[in-house]
Structure formats: structure tokens, C-alpha cells
Amino acid sequence: MYTDLVQVTAIFAAFGGATFAIYFALNSSRIKHAKKLMGANLIRLWLAALTSPWFSALAIVLAKITDRDLGKGVGENNFSRWIVVAAIMLTVIQLTRMIYIFFQLAMIEVEEDVTTRRISDREIKIKRDHVS
């Protein structure tokens, strides 16, 4: 089970890396403005969300090494298993955060620009007064 959890955690970490790369590739004027406003804080938040799955994977590997199942079953107090539960919860929370951040950045691209003028759907007619 530990090996499967490490693989899932590594997949989440890879997903985080891909979204981080996409963030750096976005270069529209709105994203550039958002990067200027939130730049350092956003990168710190994103890096925290990126590194936590790797720490969780390391914690799961260490739990796999230290887990000594003596055949007592599920009811046994095994601290290693609680470390794995905490690591998986941390990974899920950080993945949720990362998806939320990515969604908010994507919405910057999609939202309507409030600085542009709205165009009427009515036809504009020009009336000319000719003096003869």
C-alpha cells in the first residue's frame, strides 16, 4: 500500500510542476499585471504547494521503512501509519490549493475586461441635413 501511495503523491507533485510551468508560460497583459501585483507572494504560495507532495512522498517512504507489522492487525498502535495518513491529507490539501490558484489565474484570462467600452447591438443611423 505504501508504494501505491508514493506513486499517487508523486503524480500530484508532477501535476503541480506542470501547472507551475503553465503559469510561467502565460504572458497575456492581464496575467502580466497579476504577476506584478502578486508576484512574490504567489510564487511562495505555489512553491509551498509544490514541495509538500515531495515531503509527503518522503514521509511515506520513511513510514514504509519503519513500519513493523507484527501481525497484530489494524487495531495496533502503529505510529508509521498515522504519519502516512497525515502526509496524504497534506497532499490532498495542497493539491486543492494548487487547483484553486490555477483556476483563479485561468479566470483572469477569461473574465471580461472592464476597461473596454461596451458595444451596443442597435444599429447606428446617421441623419444628414442637406441644405439645398
C-alpha positions in Angstrom: 0.0 0.0 0.0 2.9 2.4 0.8 4.2 2.0 -2.8 0.9 2.9 -4.3 0.6 6.0 -2.0 4.1 7.2 -3.0 3.1 6.8 -6.7 -0.1 8.8 -6.2 1.8 11.5 -4.3 4.5 11.7 -7.0 1.7 12.1 -9.6 0.3 15.0 -7.6 3.7 16.6 -7.4 4.2 16.2 -11.2 0.8 17.8 -11.8 1.9 20.7 -9.6 5.0 21.1 -11.6 3.1 21.1 -14.8 0.7 23.8 -13.6 3.6 25.9 -12.3 5.2 25.7 -15.8 1.9 26.7 -17.4 1.8 29.7 -15.0 5.2 30.9 -16.2 4.2 30.4 -19.8 1.1 32.6 -19.6 2.0 36.0 -20.9 -1.1 37.9 -21.7 -1.4 41.5 -20.5 -3.8 40.6 -17.7 -1.6 37.8 -16.4 1.5 40.1 -16.5 -0.4 42.6 -14.5 -1.5 39.9 -12.0 2.1 38.7 -11.8 3.3 42.3 -11.0 0.6 42.6 -8.2 1.0 39.2 -6.6 4.4 38.0 -8.0 6.5 37.1 -4.9 3.6 36.1 -2.7 2.1 33.9 -5.4 5.3 32.2 -6.1 5.9 31.5 -2.4 2.4 30.0 -2.1 2.9 27.9 -5.2 6.3 26.6 -4.2 4.8 25.6 -0.8 2.1 23.7 -2.7 4.7 22.2 -5.0 7.2 20.9 -2.3 4.7 19.5 0.1 3.8 16.4 -2.1 7.6 15.6 -2.3 7.9 15.8 1.5 4.8 13.7 1.8 6.3 11.1 -0.5 9.5 11.1 1.6 7.4 10.7 4.8 5.6 7.7 3.2 8.9 6.1 2.2 10.2 6.5 5.7 7.0 5.1 7.2 7.3 2.1 4.9 10.9 1.5 6.2 9.9 1.9 9.9 6.6 0.1 9.8 6.9 -3.2 11.6 3.7 -5.0 11.3 3.9 -7.7 13.9 0.7 -9.4 12.7 -1.5 -7.7 15.4 -3.8 -6.3 12.7 -5.4 -3.0 12.2 -6.1 -2.2 15.8 -2.4 -2.0 16.5 -1.0 1.4 17.5 1.5 1.9 14.7 2.8 5.5 14.5 4.1 5.0 10.9 0.6 4.6 9.6 -0.5 7.9 11.2 2.4 9.6 9.5 1.1 8.3 6.2 -2.4 9.5 6.9 -1.1 13.0 7.7 1.1 13.0 4.6 -1.8 12.1 2.4 -4.1 14.7 4.0 -1.4 17.3 3.4 -1.0 16.3 -0.2 -4.8 16.5 -0.8 -5.0 19.9 0.9 -2.1 21.3 -1.1 -3.4 19.8 -4.4 -6.7 21.5 -3.7 -4.9 24.8 -3.1 -2.9 24.4 -6.3 -6.0 23.7 -8.4 -7.7 26.8 -6.8 -4.8 29.0 -7.6 -4.6 27.7 -11.1 -8.4 28.2 -11.5 -8.1 31.8 -10.3 -5.3 32.5 -12.8 -7.2 31.0 -15.6 -10.2 33.1 -14.7 -8.1 36.2 -15.1 -7.7 35.2 -18.8 -11.4 34.5 -19.2 -13.0 37.4 -17.4 -14.3 40.3 -19.3 -12.2 43.4 -19.4 -14.0 46.2 -17.6 -11.9 48.9 -19.2 -13.2 48.3 -22.7 -16.3 50.0 -23.9 -19.4 48.1 -24.4 -20.8 47.9 -27.9 -24.5 48.4 -28.5 -26.4 45.9 -30.6 -28.5 48.7 -32.0 -27.8 49.9 -35.5 -26.4 53.4 -35.6 -28.1 55.7 -38.2 -26.6 58.9 -39.4 -29.1 61.7 -40.1 -27.8 64.4 -42.5 -29.5 67.7 -43.0 -28.8 68.9 -46.5 -29.4 72.5 -47.3 -30.3 73.0 -51.0 
